[in-house]
Structure formats: structure tokens, C-alpha cells
């Protein structure tokens, strides 16, 4: 099982990003990233969750998922492909 703070840090490190770089990509404060990764938050705003997911190119649900992550060829954690947000016809 991977709580969001574990999953977030693993994805960030797999992409070779610092907390500051992730924060810039997500348009949030670095302190917010730090607080989440250090499990110092009790609730995460859905807008922040979506910004982080967009910055990491994963589905927001993947950050919250407690299912084991898929491991890529290099032993890194990968998320399932991100679904399009375009309306279906």
C-alpha cells in the first residue's frame, strides 16, 4: 500500500525532480509539496491534487490509490496511462 505521501515522493524522484521543480510545474508552493511528502497534512485540496497529477502526468486517482504500482523496465514505479478528459461522443 502506498499512501499519497509515499507515492508522490517516489514519482517525483523517478522523474528526477526536486520539490521546488515539482512545485513550479504544478503551480503550487514548495512548502505544500514538502508538507504532503512528510505526511504533515490531514487533507489535500482537490485542486492541488489535480495540479500535482498533471505535473507528474498521472491520473489523480493514482496518487490516492492503495493498489501496488506498476514497475517499469528500470525498476521505477509507473502509473497507468492517463485517461483523456475530453467528453465522449
Secondary structure by P-SEA (a helix, b strand, c coil): cccaaaaaaaaaaaacccaaaaaaaacccaaaaaaaaacccccccaaaaaaaaaaaccccccccccccccccccccccccccccccccc
